[in-house]
Amino acid sequence: NQLYLLKEVGNWVKANDLAGIEASDWKQIKARGFSDAQIATLAGVEEGQVAQLRRKAGVRPVMKRVDTCAAEFEANTPY
């Protein structure tokens, strides 16, 4: 099911003009784990153009905190 979703998102990126992608769509694509380089390859454009369009839509990279201790004790170091 997850591989199917990745394929579907990839096909959607191929079929659509990146300039017309809205912020909600960018968030969905990025949430599926696609890098700017992967999106660029699928769309047939340069990676820098993908990053520029993503930023223009207001979608920025974020770093999430990962709790590697599985709640055994508090982890204060973000990875």
N, C-alpha and C positions, 0 to 999 in steps of 0.2 A: 504494500500500500504506500509506503514512504517513497520507494523508488518510482512508483507510478506518479506520485505528486511531483517529484523532482522533474520527471520527464515532461509532465504537463506544464509546469512553470517554465521550463526551458523552451518548449514549443510556443508558449504564449509570448515569451520575450522575442523569439525569432519572428513571430507574426506581427508584432506591434512596433510602432515608431517610438524610440526611446524618448524623444522630445515631448511626446504626449502622455507619458506615464505620470500619474499623480502620486502624491506622497504616500497615500494608503497602499498603492500598488508597489511602490519601492519598498515599503516596510514589509509587505508580504514576501517579496522576492528575497530581501535580505534575511528575513526570519527563516526562510527555507535553507539558508546557508550559502547562497551564491555570493561569490566575491565579485568585485568590480571587474577583475580580469576575466572571470567566467562569463559574466554578462556581456562584456565587450566581444568575446569570441562568438557567443551566440548571435549577437546583433550585427557582427561584422564591422565594428567600429574600434577606435582606440580606447584603451583603458582610461586615459585622462578625460575623454569626452564623457564616459559613463560617470566618473567621479564628479565632474562638473554638473551634469544634469541631476545627479542624486542630491548634491549640495543645494542646487537651485530649488529643488523640491522641498528642502528643509530637512532632509534625512541625513543625520550625522552618525558617525561611528560612536558606540558607547562601550565602556568596559563594565562588565557585570562582575559582581563579587561571587566567587566560588567557595563554598564551604566544603573543604576536603576532609573535614573531621566528622562528617555525618552526624552532627549534633551531639557528639560525645562531650565536647567542651567548646567554648566560644573561640572562633578563629577570627583574628583581627587583621590578617594579612590578605589583601585582595590579590588574586593571581590573574 
